[in-house]
């Protein structure tokens, strides 16, 4: 039985079967009835996401904390939060930098926030491995969610959903940031 199946397979592949074979010379050419027009392939370009960068406008000072939190609460388009840029500071903890103790800025009354960094490709904890001091600071682009129970929120602390964080800030760069910023008109 095996020899019969192999023989049929070889016969079918070799072109010696009784089925009609068509050579490429028998196919209609472009411009003939049944033929198709010549189509040149164009390279496809694929853009993932927007290539434009948001522009930011100066917002409120980072202190006093009550004024900063009130301003962040107002940053909405309809019911959706607007993109803001703020400095976050994580103190060194027992096992690296403590994301649970993150604050907005360095002032003594800086508001504490819960960080949701799930939108980042590399977590803030991983990025903080580059830090060597008592604190690790980043300038982040994020959405202020306020006191929420959705997702990471516990309903007690304000949540900041981080969507972009570059390398950690030097102490000098952190000290130079005195105001929060909000995304301006982008034309998109």
Buried (B, 14 or more C-beta within 10 A) or exposed (E): EEEEEEEEEEEEEEEEEEEEEEEEEEEEEEEEEEEEEEEEEEEEEEEEEEEEEBEBEEBBBBBBBEEBBEBBEEBEEEEEBBBBBBBBBBBBEEEBBBBEBBBBBBBEEBBEBBBBBEEBEEBBBEBBEEBEEEBBBBBBBBBBBBEBEEEBBEEEBBBBBBBBBEEBBEEEEBEEBEBBBBBEEEEE
